[in-house]
Amino acid sequence: MAKIILLMLAFVMILANCTTLDRKSATAYFEEGASLVQKGKVDEGIEQYKKGLRREPRSSVGYNYLAIAYRRKYEQLRSLDWREKEIEAFKKSIEMDPNFYLPYVNLGKTYYDMARFKEAAFYLKKGLEIYPEHPGRELIDQMIQQAEREGR
């Protein structure tokens, strides 16, 4: 009888471990997603980003990555559905961390590319306000100036 109880206990412990075998961190999923997107495997990258966001649902970085992947899908298919997903993910990234400059700059570029110049200038300026030392500042300043000229 003791052997049966020990076997059952061992079985229960094995089952418990099976449910936690996937111990990958959100960061690991995000890195894998970035690698896949870089290789042109955008759909697979999106899935990895979503897995990472399930691990860390308040990750501003994760939503920013996801938005970039949606941008790649838009570039492949030119479907406005992907563009809307991109915008939503950038906004979610900003919501998760309003002090993270990158989604502001990325969203500003998206709006700039869409000729939505007032919105572009707003987000680009906000990104530079948060991180004035941005290495691409000169280009971003040029985009802001162009957006302000066009947005009148």
KOLSETOR-55593 format. One line per 5 residues: number of its first residue (from 0); their letters; for each residue x, y, z of C-alpha. Coordinates in Angstrom, 1 decimal. Layout:
% KOLSETOR-55593
NUM> A> X Y Z  ...
***
This chain:
% KOLSETOR-55593
0> MAKII> 0.0 0.0 0.0  2.9 2.4 0.8  4.4 1.8 -2.6  1.1 2.7 -4.3  0.8 5.9 -2.3
5> LLMLA> 4.4 6.8 -3.2  3.8 6.1 -6.9  0.7 8.2 -6.8  2.5 11.0 -5.1  5.3 10.8 -7.7
10> FVMIL> 2.8 10.8 -10.5  1.1 13.9 -9.1  4.4 15.7 -8.8  5.3 14.8 -12.4  1.9 16.2 -13.6
15> ANCTT> 2.5 19.4 -11.6  5.9 19.9 -13.2  4.4 19.3 -16.7  2.2 22.3 -16.4  5.2 24.5 -15.6
20> LDRKS> 7.7 23.1 -18.1  7.5 26.3 -20.2  9.5 28.6 -18.0  10.6 30.9 -20.7  10.6 34.5 -19.7
25> ATAYF> 8.7 37.3 -21.5  12.1 38.7 -22.5  13.1 35.4 -24.1  9.9 35.4 -26.1  10.5 39.0 -27.2
30> EEGAS> 14.0 38.2 -28.3  12.8 35.2 -30.2  10.1 37.2 -31.8  12.6 39.9 -32.8  14.9 37.3 -34.4
35> LVQKG> 12.0 35.8 -36.3  10.7 39.2 -37.6  14.2 40.1 -38.6  14.4 36.9 -40.7  11.1 37.8 -42.4
40> KVDEG> 9.0 35.3 -40.4  6.6 38.0 -39.2  3.7 35.8 -38.3  5.8 33.5 -36.1  7.4 36.6 -34.5
45> IEQYK> 4.0 38.0 -33.7  3.1 34.7 -32.0  6.2 34.9 -29.9  5.5 38.5 -28.9  2.0 37.5 -27.9
50> KGLRR> 3.4 34.7 -25.8  5.7 37.1 -24.1  2.9 39.5 -23.4  0.9 36.7 -21.8  3.8 36.3 -19.4
55> EPRSS> 4.2 40.0 -18.9  0.9 41.7 -19.9  2.1 45.2 -18.8  5.3 45.2 -20.9  5.6 48.4 -22.7
60> VGYNY> 8.6 46.9 -24.6  6.6 43.9 -25.6  3.8 46.1 -27.1  6.3 48.2 -28.9  7.9 45.1 -30.4
65> LAIAY> 4.4 43.8 -31.4  3.6 47.1 -33.1  6.8 46.9 -35.1  5.8 43.4 -36.2  2.3 44.7 -37.2
70> RRKYE> 4.1 47.4 -39.2  6.0 44.7 -41.1  2.7 42.9 -41.8  1.3 46.2 -43.1  4.3 46.7 -45.3
75> QLRSL> 3.9 43.1 -46.7  0.1 43.3 -47.3  -0.8 47.0 -47.4  -3.9 46.1 -45.4  -5.2 49.0 -43.2
80> DWREK> -6.2 46.4 -40.6  -2.5 45.8 -39.8  -1.9 49.5 -39.7  -4.7 49.9 -37.1  -3.2 47.0 -35.0
85> EIEAF> 0.1 48.7 -35.2  -1.3 52.0 -33.9  -3.2 50.3 -31.1  -0.1 48.4 -30.0  2.0 51.6 -29.9
90> KKSIE> -0.7 53.3 -27.9  -0.9 50.3 -25.5  2.9 50.5 -25.1  2.6 54.2 -24.2  -0.3 53.3 -21.8
95> MDPNF> 1.9 50.7 -20.0  4.8 53.1 -19.6  4.2 56.8 -20.5  7.9 57.5 -19.9  9.2 55.1 -22.5
100> YLPYV> 10.2 57.3 -25.5  10.4 54.7 -28.2  6.7 54.0 -28.8  6.1 57.8 -29.1  8.8 58.1 -31.8
105> NLGKT> 7.5 55.0 -33.6  3.9 56.1 -33.5  5.0 59.5 -34.7  6.7 57.9 -37.7  3.6 55.8 -38.4
110> YYDMA> 1.4 58.9 -38.4  4.0 60.7 -40.5  4.0 57.9 -43.1  0.2 58.2 -43.1  0.3 62.0 -43.7
115> RFKEA> -1.4 62.5 -40.4  1.0 65.3 -39.7  -0.4 67.0 -36.6  -0.5 63.6 -34.8  3.0 62.8 -36.1
120> AFYLK> 4.4 66.1 -34.8  2.8 65.6 -31.4  4.2 62.1 -30.8  7.6 62.8 -32.2  8.0 65.9 -30.0
125> KGLEI> 6.8 63.9 -27.0  9.4 61.2 -27.7  12.2 63.8 -27.9  10.9 65.5 -24.7  11.3 62.2 -22.9
130> YPEHP> 14.7 61.4 -24.5  16.3 64.6 -25.8  19.6 62.8 -26.5  18.0 60.4 -29.0  20.7 59.4 -31.5
135> GRELI> 18.3 60.1 -34.4  17.3 63.5 -33.1  18.4 65.4 -36.2  16.2 63.2 -38.5  13.3 63.4 -36.0
140> DQMIQ> 13.6 67.2 -35.8  13.4 67.3 -39.6  10.3 65.1 -39.6  8.7 67.4 -37.0  9.5 70.5 -39.1
145> QAERE> 8.1 68.8 -42.2  5.0 67.6 -40.4  4.3 71.1 -39.0  4.6 72.6 -42.5  2.4 70.0 -44.0
150> GR> -0.1 69.9 -41.1  -1.2 73.6 -41.5
***
